């Protein structure tokens, strides 16, 4: 790609990631959990991983950095004529809006300068601050290369919003998100994420796609919101109950319930054990489908006198 001297000379979607970093005047700092995605092919594909029926009228990006993904997302919402962005934007209407949350003041200022025309046109809003602390703007979908050190906290701030998400995670974290009951990676993260959305790995990304390179492989995860095939009367208790049982994943469910009342908030774990089915109690938490956790959590609410923790 051409190294343009000014960002506004480039159509959205055409900016070279390395040139953007040079113009920003500051390298990504791994000590601040910054690893910039610089592989053009991956960057070009990411907007297209939104579900086909996703409303892309107001996208959210977290961790804009030097703006390589920001550039691709602006192309998607602005109706750029290039093939990749036309496909990513098909049927969604354009132009839309993009909000970017960036905690590093230097990069936040650079994004406003680099994409000044987009800001002036009402396409782009740059919010300086920590994504765990700032008020999230209204958004219809989120596409982001998340800071890995806080990716779990950010993901579980986003998932309850019930919006389509396309997020970059460490590969190990992604594999835990999508794991099924009985698999070694299956755990609290799997049940909790799949409670909110259908979760799938859209693409695995090698460490060489980043600068500086992280120590691990990465993966793009697509989260499509949906209602679970079970009901829970108290979502907070359900998630707390799942967390509690997975702290004892090598124990039987019977012993896990008995040993974790201080985590789940059950005042009478023994009453739950007495009421539960023996076949279920003899299994281990890692073999229970989310629906089985939900049924057991409802039983615990009925018989275990749960209190707030």
Residue pairs with C-beta under 8 A, 6 or more apart in sequence:
1 14
1 15
1 16
1 19
1 40
2 10
2 14
2 16
3 16
3 18
3 19
3 22
4 10
4 15
4 16
4 19
7 15
7 20
7 23
7 67
7 113
7 114
7 115
8 114
8 115
8 116
8 117
10 71
11 75
11 80
11 82
12 71
12 72
12 74
12 75
12 78
12 80
12 85
12 118
13 44
13 71
13 72
13 74
13 75
13 76
13 80
13 82
13 84
13 85
14 71
14 82
15 67
15 68
15 71
16 40
17 36
17 37
17 38
17 39
17 40
17 43
17 66
17 68
17 211
18 38
18 211
20 66
20 67
20 68
20 71
20 114
21 27
21 28
21 36
21 38
21 66
21 211
23 66
23 110
23 114
24 66
24 67
24 106
24 107
24 110
24 114
25 106
25 110
26 106
26 107
26 110
27 211
27 212
28 34
28 35
28 36
28 65
28 66
28 211
28 212
30 212
30 214
32 104
33 147
33 148
33 149
33 150
34 63
34 65
34 104
34 147
35 145
35 148
35 210
35 211
35 212
35 213
35 214
36 65
36 66
36 68
36 145
36 210
36 211
37 43
37 68
37 69
37 145
37 168
37 205
37 209
37 210
38 68
38 209
38 210
38 211
39 205
39 208
39 209
39 210
42 203
42 205
42 209
42 220
43 68
43 69
43 72
44 72
44 84
45 84
45 203
46 69
46 72
46 143
46 166
46 168
46 220
47 72
47 73
47 75
47 76
47 84
47 85
47 88
47 89
47 143
47 166
48 84
48 87
48 88
49 143
49 166
49 202
49 203
49 220
49 222
50 56
50 88
50 141
50 143
50 164
50 166
50 222
51 164
51 222
51 224
52 91
53 91
54 92
54 140
54 141
54 164
55 92
55 140
55 141
55 164
56 76
56 77
56 88
56 89
56 92
56 93
56 96
56 140
56 141
57 77
57 92
57 93
57 96
57 97
57 140
58 96
58 97
58 98
58 99
58 137
58 138
58 139
58 140
58 141
59 73
59 76
59 77
59 96
59 97
59 98
59 99
59 139
59 140
59 141
59 142
59 143
60 98
60 99
60 100
60 101
60 136
60 137
60 139
60 141
60 142
60 143
60 144
61 69
61 70
61 73
61 98
61 99
61 100
61 101
61 142
61 143
61 144
62 100
62 101
62 131
62 142
62 144
62 146
62 147
62 154
63 101
63 102
63 103
63 131
63 144
63 145
63 146
63 147
64 70
64 100
64 101
64 102
64 107
64 108
64 111
64 126
65 102
65 104
65 107
65 145
66 107
66 110
67 107
67 110
67 111
67 114
67 115
69 143
69 144
69 145
70 98
70 100
70 111
70 115
70 124
71 115
72 85
73 98
73 143
74 98
74 115
74 118
74 123
74 124
75 82
75 85
75 88
76 85
76 88
76 89
77 89
77 94
77 95
77 96
77 97
77 98
77 123
78 94
78 95
78 96
78 118
78 123
79 85
79 86
79 89
79 94
79 95
80 86
80 89
95 121
95 123
96 123
97 122
97 123
97 124
97 125
98 118
98 123
98 124
98 125
99 124
99 125
99 126
99 127
99 137
99 139
100 111
100 124
100 125
100 126
100 127
101 127
101 129
101 131
101 134
101 136
102 108
102 111
102 126
102 127
102 128
103 128
103 129
103 130
103 131
105 128
108 126
108 127
108 128
111 124
111 126
112 119
112 126
115 124
118 124
119 125
119 126
125 137
127 134
127 137
131 150
131 154
131 157
132 150
132 153
132 154
132 157
136 157
136 161
139 161
139 163
140 163
140 164
141 163
141 164
141 165
141 166
142 158
142 163
142 164
142 165
142 166
142 167
143 165
143 166
143 167
144 166
144 167
144 168
145 168
146 154
146 155
146 167
146 168
146 169
147 154
148 169
148 170
148 173
148 214
151 167
151 169
151 170
151 173
152 173
152 189
155 165
155 167
155 169
155 193
156 192
158 165
158 167
159 165
159 193
159 196
159 197
159 223
160 196
162 196
162 225
163 225
164 222
164 223
164 224
164 225
165 197
165 221
165 222
165 223
166 202
166 220
166 221
166 222
166 223
167 220
167 221
167 223
168 205
168 218
168 219
168 220
168 221
169 177
169 218
169 219
169 221
170 214
170 216
170 217
170 218
170 219
171 204
171 205
171 216
171 217
171 218
171 219
172 185
172 216
173 189
174 201
174 218
174 219
174 221
175 185
175 201
175 219
176 185
176 186
176 187
176 189
176 190
177 189
177 190
177 193
177 194
177 199
177 221
178 190
178 193
178 199
178 200
178 201
178 221
179 185
179 186
179 187
179 190
180 186
180 190
181 286
181 287
181 288
181 289
181 290
182 286
182 287
184 286
186 286
187 246
187 249
187 286
188 242
188 243
188 246
191 242
191 246
191 290
191 293
192 239
192 242
192 243
193 199
193 223
194 228
194 290
195 228
195 235
195 238
195 239
195 290
196 223
196 225
197 223
197 224
197 225
197 226
198 223
198 224
198 226
199 221
199 222
199 223
200 221
200 222
200 224
201 219
201 220
201 221
201 222
202 219
202 220
202 221
202 222
203 219
203 220
204 217
204 218
204 219
204 220
205 217
205 218
205 219
205 220
206 217
206 218
207 213
207 214
207 215
207 216
207 217
207 218
209 218
210 218
228 290
228 291
228 294
229 291
230 290
230 291
230 294
230 295
231 294
231 298
232 238
232 294
232 297
232 298
233 298
233 301
234 301
234 306
237 264
237 265
237 297
237 300
237 301
237 306
238 293
238 294
238 297
240 263
240 264
240 265
240 309
241 264
241 293
241 296
241 297
241 300
242 293
242 297
243 263
243 264
244 256
244 260
244 261
244 263
244 264
245 253
245 256
245 257
245 260
245 264
245 285
245 288
245 293
246 285
246 286
247 256
247 260
247 263
248 255
248 256
248 259
248 260
248 285
249 256
249 284
249 285
249 286
250 284
251 259
251 284
251 285
252 281
252 282
252 283
252 284
253 276
253 280
253 281
253 282
253 283
253 284
253 285
253 288
253 296
254 273
254 276
254 281
254 282
256 285
257 264
257 266
257 269
257 272
257 273
257 276
257 281
257 300
258 269
258 270
258 273
260 266
260 269
261 267
261 268
261 269
261 304
262 309
263 309
264 300
264 304
264 306
264 309
265 306
265 307
265 308
265 309
266 272
266 300
266 304
266 305
266 306
267 304
267 305
267 306
267 307
268 303
268 304
268 305
269 304
271 303
271 304
271 305
272 296
272 299
272 300
272 303
272 304
273 281
274 303
275 299
275 302
275 303
276 296
276 299
280 288
280 292
280 296
288 296
300 306
